[in-house]
């Protein structure tokens, strides 16, 4: 009977959470640099044409991303966050923080 070949070592829970935080930081950087291609790389389902239009209408973006929880189960992770989008110039009215799950 053949002995099973061990696979790659499992990523520790802390390392997996840190990797998720890295992806969230890429998301923030994509907004702040107004880079629709970078945003699509991190969030493939984004409406690319709409976000390109949004980025073209503003001079800058500041994004605050407050991570409330990160759960990891195998190859799947879930990050619950509150995101505050601050475009410059701001649209009429104030943009409230948005509860977001990634």
N, C-alpha and C positions, 0 to 999 in steps of 0.2 A: 504494500500500500504506500503510495507516494505521500510525502509530507507536503502540506500546502505551503506555497511560497508566500511569505508575509508581504503585505502591501506596504505602501508608504506609511510612515508613522502618522497617527491621527493628530490633527492640529489641536493644540490645547484650547480650551474654551476662552481663555484670556487672549490668546493670539487671534482666534477667530473674531472676537469682539473688536480687537484692534484693527483687523483687516476691514471690518464693516465701517469703523470710524474713518479709515483711509478712503473708502469709496464715498462716504458722505462728504468728506473734505474735497474730493474731486468734484462732486456735485456743486458745492459752494463755490469752488474756484471757477467752474464753468460759467456760473451766473455772474460772478464778479468780473470775469474777463469778457463777458458777453460773447462767449464762444459756443455757438449752436452745435458745431461738430463735436466738441468735447462733451457737451451735455448729452447729445445723442449716444455717445460712446458709453456714458455712465447710465443713461436711462433710455434704452433703445425704443421704447414706446412713445417717446415725447413727440408732439406734433411739431415736426422740424420747421415747416414753413411758418407756422404761427409764432414759434419762439424766435426765429430769425427776424420776423417783423417786429416783435416786442423789443428785441435787443437793438434794432435799428432806430427805434423811437426814443431811446433813452441814452444819456451820456455815460451813465455809470449805474452799477447795481451794487448794493450791499445786501448780504444775505446772512441772517442770524439763524443758526440751526441749533436748537436746544434738544439734545438727545434725552428722552425720558426713559427708554429701556431698549436693550438689544437682547434678542433671544436667538440662539443658534441651535439648529437640529440637523445634524448631518451636514449636507451641502447647502442647506437652506438657512437663511438668516432673515430676521424681521427687526426693523428699527422703528420704534415709535418716537416721533419727533414733533416739536412745534417749530414751524418755520416762519420767520418774519422777512418778507421781501421788501426792500427799500430801494425803488428805482429813483434815479435823479435825471430829469425832473420828475417829481411825483405826479401821478394822475390826480384829478380832482378828488378830494376826500382822502382819508387815511386808510392804508391797507392794514387790516388786522392780521395778527399771527394766525397761521393755518396749521391745524393738527394734521399731520401727514404720516403715513405708514409707508416705509420703503421695504 
